[in-house]
Amino acid sequence: MIISRHLRIAALVAVAALVVTSCGSDASSNAASDAAGDELVVVTTVAPITSIAANIIGDRARIVGIVPEGTNSHTFEPPPSAAELLSIADVVFINGLQLEEPTKNLAEANLGDGVPLVELGDETISPEQYKYDFSFPVSEGKPNPHLWTDPTLVKVYAGLIRDTMIDVDPAGASEYDANFEAFSDLVDDFDATAAEAFATIPADQRKLVTYHDAYAYFADTYGFTVVGAVQPADFGEPTATDVITLIEQIRAENVPAVFGSEVFPSPVLEQIANETGAQYVDDLRDDDLPGAPGEPDHSWLGLMKFNFITMTDALGGDSSALANFDVRDTAEDSASYPSECPLHHGDEANRHLRSRTGAGRRRRRRRRRRSAGNRRSIRVGQVDVAEGSAGQCPAPLGTRRASRRHHGWSRPAGGADRLELSRDRCRVRGHGPGPRLAHPLDHEI
């Protein structure tokens, strides 16, 4: 597809304002200079896939992610303006397995003729290999899509990306091949290191209870048993019967630890841990990469290293082999990762608010202890915003359903969602589900 230089620049500048902007930076102008020329444009969805693609593609294309890190990728809906980016894409890589259906639908409606839309998961495993469980019941027809937590399957993803890019950009075949070989060797080394660490966990303790089941394929590869997950298929909270059943399973299986999530902090799971005596570990990351873009740990490999160390330590193993593993990229990662941008307001239909959990419970507890007297509430459309001394709050793009399952989102008495701004973070507090919220707003508060 031949796109003029000026169209590419204009489109990428517009989209950068939506999916790349970070607090305090001029990402739009950076994107404009980066987009100069008829550079290939590769669009991705969740951050792990963006990172894998960057390791294979290197600097031969402009890679732009759509799904903000830390967002619930199952419910994320891209803003309409993302159609601008998709309309100039030369390739689109998504996870597939029905993970990003709104993004897939938007892509299909806007991609140019002949532009590949590659569903990596669907091309990696066959329907006979699909995993179904409490969070992904067979009755819903949507298999567990979390293949990227299994390094052996990520190698297949990388091979698919290489093959697609060679078809699109034959002149780069030798570079794509070299990057793939280096990445494949790195994944093999990490796979062996992970297996070494997991072997130190007593066999009867290799059991996983999580809030969101992202480890079904991983468990098969490394000899773990997924005892259960808390989050049901509708991404709501479990029923009392579900909770009681899981408590009984944990007691019967003598599960040593239960794992919460950075993206899905769960008071229910913490209570389950209290009831069973299991250790509660609340900082597993599903697709929110550690560190900041440009740092070595901000990568698929950094994400897996973090999670595997967390699991190994909590389940009674020795994670030293993993801790000593050198995280690195096999090609320069200059991809655009949508993350945090200042909170704006405007049309009530265009709202997206988000609270990130930070580094763990200690930081969240400190924020909770801050005096409510240091904040005042202002009304913005349907949302009560408590404004602190900072005056701005990080918020990425996309649509979220406001509820306790999303970083403490909830609806307080009176029906509005309350966003609390502190010096460095924001959170929504209260109880119960809130309204459907859309993408970021147009004017600063």
N, C-alpha and C positions, 0 to 999 in steps of 0.2 A: 504494500500500500504506500503510495507516494504522497507525503504530506509536506506542504511548504514549510520553510524554515520559520516564517513569521507565525503561522498557525500553531506550530509546535511550541514556540516561545510563549505566545499568548495563552494557550491552553494550560501549559505547565505552570505559568505564573498564577493563573486563576485557581488551579487545583492545589498548588502549594499552600495557598492561604487557607485551604480547608484541611489538608491532610499532613502537612509537614511542619507548620508553625510551632515553635516552642517558645516559652516565656522568655522575653528579653532578647530575642534574636530576630534578625531580618531575613527569615527563611525565604520569603517571596523573592527578594532581589537575588539571593543566592541561587534559587532555582532558575531564575531568568538567565543568569550567566552560564549555569550548568547546562541549560537546554539549547544553547546556541548551536546551530548546525542541525543537520538532519540525523540526529542521534537516534538510535533504536530506543524505544520506550517499552519497558517490561513492567507490567502491573502485577502485584501479588496481593495476598490478603493478610493472613496472620503473620506475626513477626518471625516465628521459627522458619516459615517457608521463605520469607524475605531474606533471612540470613543464609539459608541453604542456597538459594538462587544466587546471592551475591558471591558466595564461595566458588560457584561454577562460572558465572558470567564475568566477574571482575569488572573492569572499566569499559567493556565493549558495549554497554547499554546503560541507560538511565533507569534505575530500578526504583519504583515507588510503591510502597505498601498502602493499603486502604484501611485495614482494620486497626484501630488504635490499640496499643499495648495495654493489657490489663482490662480490656473490654470483654464482656461475655460474647465471644465470637458466634455462639449459637443463636443469639437474638439480635446481633448487630444488624442494623439496616443502614446502608450507605446514604449520605445526603444526595439529593438529586444532582448537585453540582459535580459529584464524582463521575457522572455520565460524560462530562467534558474530558476527563482523563482517559476513560475507557474508549472514547471515540478516536483517540489518536494512538492507542496502544498498538504495538506490533506483536506482542504476545501477552497472554494473561495466564498466570499460574494460580490455581486455587487448590485447597485441600480436597474438596469434593466430599463424597460420602454424605451429602446433604448437610454439610456444616454451614456453608455460606450461601444458602439459597437466594436471599434477596440480592446479594452481590452478583451471583451468577445470572440472575434474571436481568439485572441492570446491564451486565456485560453483554448478554445475548441481544439485548435491544439496541446496543450502541456500537458494538465492534464493527470494524470495517470488513468488507468481504474477504474471506480467506484467512482472517486473523485467528491463530490457534487459541482456543480456550481449553487449557489442559487441567483436568481434574486428577491430580496426582494420586490421591487415595484410591480412586476407582480403577486406575491403571496399575496399581501396585498389588492389590489383593483381589481375589475373585469372590463372588457372593458366598461361596462355600466357606470362606475364611472369615466372614463377617462375625463380629462379636456383638451379642446382645446381652443386656443385664438390666438391673433395676433402673438406672438412669437412661438406658436406651433399650426399652423392651421391644421384643420382636413384634408385638401387636401394633406398635407405632410405625414399623417399617423403616426406621432409621437406625442403621448400625452405629456402633461406637466409631467415631471418626478419628480418634486420637492415635494415629499411626506414628507421629513424629516423636513420641516418647520411646520408641524402640529403634535404637541405632541401626539395626540390621535392615529395617524398612526404610530408614532415611537414605541409605545407600541407593535404594531403588528410586526414591524421589530424585536424588542427584543425577542418576543416570537418565531419567526421563527429561530432566531439565537440559542436560547436555544434548541429548538427541534432538530435542525440539529446537534448541538454539542453533545447532548445526544446520537444520533444515531452513531456518529463517535467515541465518547469517553464515553461509558456507565459508566465507573468507576467514571466519574465526575458528574453524574446526580444530586446528592444532592447539589453539589456546584453550578452547573448551575441553578438549581431551586431556590436556596437561593438568588443568585445574581439577577435573574430575578425578584423575588418578591420584593426585595429591590429597584431595578431600577424602577419597575412598580409603587410602592408606591411613589417614588420620582417624577416621571413624573406626577402622579395624583396630587400631591401637587403643582407642577409647573403649571399644567393646570389650577387649581383653582385660583392660584395667578395671572396668566395671564388674566383669565376671569375677575377677580376683577379689574385689572388695565384697561383693555379695556372698562369696563363698565363706566369708568370715562370720556371716550371720547364721546363728543356729538354724537348722532346717525347719524346726517347728516354730520358728519366729518369723519366717519369711511370709508374712501375712499383711495384707493391705486393707485398711478401712479408710476411705477418703470421703470428702464431701462430694466432689465431682469426679466421676470415674474416668480418668484420663490414662489409665495404666493397664488396660485389659490385654493389649498385644505385648507390651513390655513384660507383663507377668508370665505369659507363655514362654517367652524367650529366655528369661532368667530364673525360672523356677519359683516364682511367687504364687501365692493364692490370693485372689481378690475375694475377701470375705464379704464385703458389702460396700455400698455407697449411700450417702444420706440423700442427695438431691434426686428427686423424682423426675420423670420425663418432661413434665411441664415447667421445669426449672423453678418451681415453687418450694415450699417447705414440706417436709414429710408429715404424714398423719401420725397421730399418737400410736396407732397400731404398728406403723412402719418403724417408729423409734423403739418401741418395746421389742419388736422382733430383732432389730439390729443389736440391741443391748444383750439379748439372750444369746445371739450368735457370737458376739465378742467374748462373753463370759465362757461359753462352751469351747471356743477356739483358743481361749487364753491369749488374746491378741495384746501384744505389749504396747502398741502405740496406735493412735488414730491421727489422721493427717487432714488438717484444714487447708485452706487455700488463700493466697494473696487476693485472688479475684473474687472468691466466694467466702468471706469470713462468716462463720456460722456459730451462733450461740447454741444451737441445737447440738452440734457435734461436740462442742466443749462440755455441754451437760452430759452427753453420752459418755464422754471420757471420765467425767466425775463419778458417774453412776457405776462404771465398770472398773475403775482404778487404772485404766490405761493412761499412758502419757499422751497429752494433747499437744500436737505440733502443728502450728497454724500458718506456716509460711511456705508451703509448696507453691510452685508457680506452674500454671498450665501453659501459658504462651506469652507471659510477660517477662522479657529478657532482663537479666540482671544488668546493673550499671547503666551507662548512658551510651547512645550511639557514638561509635568511634573507639570505645574502650574494648579490650579483648574479651572481657566477660559478657559484653552485650552481643551475644551470638547464640545460635542453637546449641553449640557445644558448651558454652558457659551456662546456659539454662540447664542442660542435662547434668553437668557436673554438680551444680548447686543442688538439684533435686536428688541426685543419687547419693551425695554425701549426707543430705538431710535424712533420707530413708535409712541409710546404713547405720548412722549413729543412733537413731531412735529405736531401731530394731535390734540393737545389741551387737553390731558388727564393728569392724575396724575400717575406717574410711581413709586411712593414710595414703593408700595407693592412689585413690581418686584426688585427694588433696594435693598430691605432688604432680598430678597430670598437668602438662603445659597446654593451656587453652590458647588457641591461635586460629587465625583465618588462613586459608590457602590462597586467597586472592583479596585484594583490597576491597573492603566493604564500604562503599560510598552510597549505599541505598538510603532512601528517605523513609524513616520510620515515623508514622504519626504517633504522637504521644500527648504532650500537654501544651495547652495554649491558654491565654487569659480568658476568663469567663466573660461572655458578652450577653447582651439582651436585645430583644427586638420583637419580631413577630412571634406571638405565643405558639404558633405551630412549629417554630424553628428552635425549640429548646433542647439542649443536651447538657446535663449536669453530671458530674462524676466525682466520686471521692476515692482517692487511692489510699491503700492501707499503710504504705510506708514500709519500714524495715521490720516491723513485728509488733507484738502486743505491748511491749514496754513503751514504744512511741505512742501507740494509740491510747494507752492508759494515761500518759502524761497529758495528751490533748483533752481527754475526758475530764481530767481534774482541773483544767483551767476554769477560772471563774466565769460563769455565765454573764456576770456584770461587765465583763470586758467586751461584750458584743452587743450590738443593737440590731433589731430586725427591720428590714425594709421590704416592701411588697413589690414584686416584679411580676405582673400578670398573675399567673396561677401559683407562683412560687414565692414563699417567704425566704428571703436571703438575709442571714445575720452577718452584718458587715463588721469585720475587725479592723485592726490598725493597718493591715496590709492593703485592703481595698480591692485586691484581685485574687481570684482563686483558680488554680489549674483545672482545666476541663478539656478533654479531647473531643473528637468528632464522633458522630454516630448516634444511633437510637438505642436507648436503654429503657427497660421497664423498671420503674423505681420501686424497689422493695428491699426487704432485709437481705435478700440474697446478693445484692449488688452493693458491697462495701457499706452496709448499714443504712442503705436507702430505706425510708419508711415514711409513713404519713402520720403526723401528730394529730391530736384532737383539733377539730376544725377542718380537717380534710386537705390542708396544703402540705407540701413537702417542705422541710426546713433544712436549709443549707447553712452550716456553721463555718464561717471563715475564721481561721486563726492566722498567726503570722506566716505559716508556711504551708498549711494544708486546708482542705475543706472536707466536710462530711455532712451527710443528711441523716437526721436523727428522728426517731419516733417508732411507730408500730404499724405494720400492715402494708399492703400494696399501694403504690401511688399511680399517678397517671403515666401514660406513654409519652416519653420525651423524645424530641428529635434533635437535629444536629445544631452546631453552635450558632450563636446569635450574632447580631451585626454590630452592636455598639457597646462600648465598655460601660460598666456601671459607674 
